[in-house]
Amino acid sequence: MSIVDTPERRQLRELTRAFVTREVLPHLADWERAGEVPRELHATAAKIGLLGIGFPESVGGSGGDLLDSIVVTEEIIRSGGSSGLIAALFTHGIALPHMVAAAGGQSGGLLRGRLGGGQLRGDDDLLDRYVRPTLAGTMIGALAITEPDGGSDVAAIRTTARRDGDHYVVNGSKTYITSGVRADFVTTAVCTDFPGSGELSLLVIDKGTPGFTVGRRLEKLGWHCSDTAELSFVDVRVPVTNRIGEENTGFLAIMQHFAAERLSLATQAYATAQRCVELATRWCRDRATFGRPLASRQLIRHRLAEMHTRAEAARAYVHEVAARVAVGEPVVTEVAMAKNVAVAACDQVVDQALQLHGGFGYLRDAEVERHYRDARILGIGGGTTEIMNEIIAKGMGL
C-alpha cells in the first residue's frame, strides 16, 4: 500500500475532490480573469477542515502531517483545480509555520516534538492574533522574503529593522509576494543588523500600519487567480511583540521551513503532470484524425506511455522523500532532488500534452493551456532549479 493510500487519506481525497467539484470548478475561470480568489473560499475550506490540514488542533488546525498536506495538494490538481489556486488558498502554509514552531508547536510534520496535554510553550499572542484566525478562514497571511535585488540569496536581505524601544522601525521593499494584495498580515524577513549581514529576524506586519504600502498588482504569465504584489516599508513601526522567536534567528527558521514549501511545489509539479496525462489520454481517445482515434496510433500511445511513466516516477520519489521529512530526517539534498525531478517531469509532460491537443490546446478554454502557463513558475518558486542543483552538488561533497 502507498504511504498516502490509507483509509483515512482516501477519505481526505474524497473530501478534497468534493470541495473542488462544488466550490472551485464552477468559478475558476472567473477567478483567473479577476486575478484572485474570493475571501469566502478560505472560510469555506476552513469550515470543512481543509485549510487547517498539517497544523495541530492546539493552534486551530485540523491535525495531520506533511503527507496529509500532500494528499490535499495532489487531489486539488487531479480534480481539475490548479497550482495557482493552491498558491492563493494555502499561502498560510508558508506564512504561519514559523509562528507555530516558535511557540513550541508542530506544523506540517516538520517538527517532531509534540507537547504533552496539547499545550504550547511560549507566548500564545501571535497564535491568537494570527494563526487561529487564519486557519479559521477569517484572515489571510503572506510571507515576504524576496527583494527586488536579492532573488534566492536570503542572506543578502536588505530590508532593515532598527530597534527603537518596544518597536522596530522597518525600511525596505519586497517583491513577488504571493497573496500580497489580499493579505491582512505579512510574515516579513528583516535584517536586524546592517543590510546584507545575514542577521535576520521575522516580524509580523499588519496591513494598514503607517508606512506599509502594498504596491501594484503584478501581472504574471501564469497563476492568474493568485494575486502577487510588491510591498514597501518606510519607517514602519512594528511592536517587538510581533517578532517571531528570538532576534537574529530568522535565517535558520526560514531554512527549516523551506523543505515543506519545496515539497509542496514538487507535489504541484507531479500532480500537474498526472492531470495533463489524464487530459491528453482522454483527448487522444476521443479525437479522430483520418478516420481513426489518435490513441490508435502507436506513436501517440508510446508518447502517452512515456508521459505517464515520468509523472508516476516523480510522484513515487517525492512521496519517499516526504515520508522521510515527516519523521524528521535531515534530507536537504533529497528535497532539492525531489523538486527538480518533479519539475522536469512536469515541464516535459505539459509540453507534450498541449502538443497532443493541437490547436485546441492553445485556447484559453482548454484546461491544459492553464496548466502549461502555471507550470513554468514551479522551477523558480521556493528556490530555482539552479539553486537546487547547487544544494545537490554540496550534498555530493563538491
N, C-alpha and C positions, 0 to 999 in steps of 0.2 A: 504494500500500500504506500502511495506517495505521502510524504510528510505533510502535505497540505490537503490530503484527501481523507479526512477523518469525518465521522458523522456530524460533529459539531461544525466543522468548516464547510461541509456540504450544505448545512442549513444556512450558514453565513452567506454562501454563494447564492442560494435561493433568495434570501432577503435582499441581497445587493441587486440581483437581476430584476426582482420585482420593483425595487426603487427606481432603477434606471428606466425600465419599461413604462412605469406610471408617471414618474416625476421629471424625467430628463428628455427622453426621445421626442415627445410632442413639442418641446420648446427649444431644443439645442440649436437649431438653425437660427432662430430669433436671437438667442443669446450670442451666437457668433457675430451676427450683424450689430448687436448692441455693444459688443466689446466687453461684456461682463455677465456674470450670473447674478440673479436676484438674491438679496439677503435672506429672503424667506426660505430659500433652498437649504441654507445652513440650519435653520430651525427645524425643517422637516427631516433632514438627515440626522440631526441630534435626537429628535423625538423617537426614532426607531432604533437608535443605538449605533448608527454607522459612524457618526462624527467622532465618537469617543473611543473607537477601536484602537487598541495599543496603548491607551492611557489607563492608569489604575483607577478603580472605583473611588478610592480615597480622595482623588482630586476632581471627581466629577466625570471620569471616563467610563467606558464600558468594559474595561478589562481586556484581556487578550495580550498577545505579544506581537513581535515583528512579523511572524508568519501569518497571523490573522490579518494584519495590515496589508500584507502582500496579496492575500486572497481577495480582499475588497478591491484593491487597485486593479488586479488582473481581471476580475469579473466585471468591473465597470466598463473596461475597454472591450472585453469579449462580448458584452451585451449591447454594444453599439454606442457607448459613450466615447470619450476621447481623453487623451493625456492633458489637453488644455482644461477640460472640466476638472480633472483631478488637481491640477495646479491651482485652480481657483477655489475649489471647495475644501481642499485639505491643506491649505497654506499653513494652518496651525501645526501641521506635522513638523515644520521647521521653526515655527515661531515660539512654541511652548516648551519643548523638551528641556531646554536649558533651565527654565524656571522650576520644572518638576524635579530635575536632578539636583539642583541647588538646595531644594527643600528636603532632600533625602528620599524622594520618591523613585518610582521606576517608570520609564517611558519607552514604548516601542520595543521592549525586550532587550534593550541595550545595556541596562544596568541590572546586574544580577541580584544585588542585595535587596531583600524585601524586609519591610518593617513590621514588627510584631504589633498585633492589635489594630492594624490599619491606620496607625498614626504616623504623621510626618514629622521629622526633625526640623528644627529651624523655624524661621518666620513664615507663617502662613499668609502673610499680607498679599504677596504677589499672586498666590494661588487663588485667594478670594476675589481679588480685583480683576484678574486677567484670565487665569486658567479655567476656572469653573464657568464663568460666563461664556467664554469662547467655546468650550465643549458643550455648553447648553445651546449654542447657536445664536446667542444674543449679541456677541461681539465677534469681530474679525481681526485677526492679528497678521502681521507680516514680519519677515526677517530682513534686515538691511545690513549687508556686509559689503557687497561690491561697490567700488567707487569708479568715477569716470576714468581715472588714470591708473587703476590698480589691477583690474582683471582678476586673475586667480591668485594673485600674490597677497594672501590675507595679512601676512606680517607687515606689509607695506602700507596698511591703512593710515590715512592722514586726517580723518575726522577726529578732532580733539575734544577731550572733556577735562576741563580745568576745575579743580575742587575750589569751591568758594563757600565756606561754612557748611551748612547742611544741604547744599546743592552742588551739582556740576553745571558748568557753563559749556555748552556744546556748540562747536562750529565745524562746518564741513558739508559734504554732499554725498549722496548715494545715487546709484542708477541701476536700471534693470530690476526694480523691486517688484516682485510678484505680489499682487493684491494691494499694491501701494496706494491705489486710488481709493479703494473701499475700506482699507484697514482703519480700525479705531485706535490701534496702537502698533508700534513698531519696535521689535527687539533689535537694538542697534549696536553694532560693534564700533567702539570708540577707542582712541589711543589715550591712555591716561598718563603718558609721558610725552616726549617730544614726537612730532609727526614721523611715522615710519620706524619708530623704535621697536615695534613688536610687542610693547607692553599694552595689552588690550584688556578692556572690560566690556561687559554687556549692560546696557541701560534700556529700560522700557520707557519709550517716549510716547506720550499721548498725542493723538491728532488734536489740533486746536491749541496746543501750547504756543504761546507767543514766540515768534521767530522760526517756528517749524512750518515749512511750506511744502505742500505737495505740488510738484511741478506738472508739466504737461503729461498727458497720457501718451505712452509710446505705442506707435503703430508697428505691428510685427508681421513677419512672414506667416507665422502660424500661431497656435494657441490664442485664437481670436477671442474666445469667450473668457480668457484670463486677463484681467486688467494689469497693466505694468506701468510703473511711474518712476520719475526722478524725484528725489527728496532733497530739500535744502534746510540746513540748520544755521541760523545766525543768532548767536548769543542766547541760545535756548537754555533756560534754567530747568534742570531736571532734579527732583529730590534724590538725595543719596539713598533713600529707602527704595528707589526704583532700580537700584543696581542689583544684578543677578549674581549671587555668590560674592566672593571676596574680590577686592580690587586687583587688577592685573592677572586674573585667572581666565580671562575671556578667550585667549588663543587656544588653550587646552580644551575648554568647553566646546568651542567651535569644531575643533578637530575630532573630538569624541563623538559628535553627533553627525559628522559627515557620512559615516557608514550607512546610517538609516536613509539619508537623503539619496545617496548614490545607489543603494539597493532599490529604493522606490523608482528611481529613473530607469534602472536596469529592468525592473518589472514592467514599467510602462513600455519599454522598448520591445521586450519579447512578446508581451501581450498584444501590442500593436501589430507585430509580425504575425502572430497567430490569427488575429482578426482579419488581416489582409489576405492570409491564405484562405480563410473561410469565404471571404467575399469573392476572391478570384476563382476559387473552385466552383462556387455557385454560378458565377457568371459564365465560366467555360462550359458548364453542363447545359446551361440554358441558351447560350449564344450559338447560333449555327452560321457557318460560312460554307459556301459552295455545297449546300445540301447536307452538311454533316455538322454535329456539335463540335465545338472547339476541343472538348475533352476527349474526343475520339481519336485525336491525332497524337502520335507518340511524342513528338517534340513538346507539345503542351503538357501532356501527362508527366513527362520527365521534369519539366520546369517546375510544375506544381510540387512534385515529389521532393525536389531539391529545396524549394522554399519551406516546405513542411519540416524537412529534416533540420534546417538551420534554426527555425523557430523553436522546435522541440528540444534541440540540443542546448540552446541558450537558456530555455526555461529550466532544464534539469540542473545546469550548473549554477544558475542564480539561486535556485532552491537549496542546493547543497551548501553554498556559501552563507545564505541567510540563516540556515539552521545552526551553523557554527557561530555566527554573530549572536544569535538569540541566546546561546548558552554562555556567552562571554569570552569566546576565543578571540585572541588578537590576530585577526586575519585582514590587516590593512591591504596587503598586496593582493589577496584573493578578491577582496571587494572591488579593487580597481580593475582586475581582470574580468570579473563578472560584468561590470558596467561596460567595458569595451567589447566583450564578446556579444552581449545583448544588443548594443547599439549597432555593431557591424552587421549582425543578423537582420536587424530591423531595417537598416539602410538598404540592404540588398533585396529584402523581400518586398518592401513597399514600392520600390522602383519597378520590380518585375510585375507586381500586382497591378500597378497603374498601366503598365505597358500592355498587359493582357486585356485590360478593359478597353483599350483602343481610345477612340475619340471621346467616348462617354466618360472615361476616367479623368479627362481633363476638365470636366464641367464641375461647377460648384454643387450641383445636385448629387454628385457621386460621393458616397462616404469615403471611398478610397482616396479621393482628392484631398479631403481634410486630413487623413492620416499621413499622406505624403508631405503636406506642409508641416504638420505638427511634429513629425519625427525628426526634423532637422535640428531642433533645439536639444535633443537628448544627448548628443555628443558634445554639447557645450555646457549645459547647466550642471551644477554640482561638481564642477571640475572637468575641464576639457579632456578629450581623448589623449591629447599630448601630455597633460598633467598626469593622467592615469598611467601613461607609459613611463613617465619619469618615476612614479611610485613603484611600478613593477620592476624597473631597472634597479632601483635601490634595493628592492627585496631580493634581487638576484645577486646582490653584492657588487654591482657595477658602480 
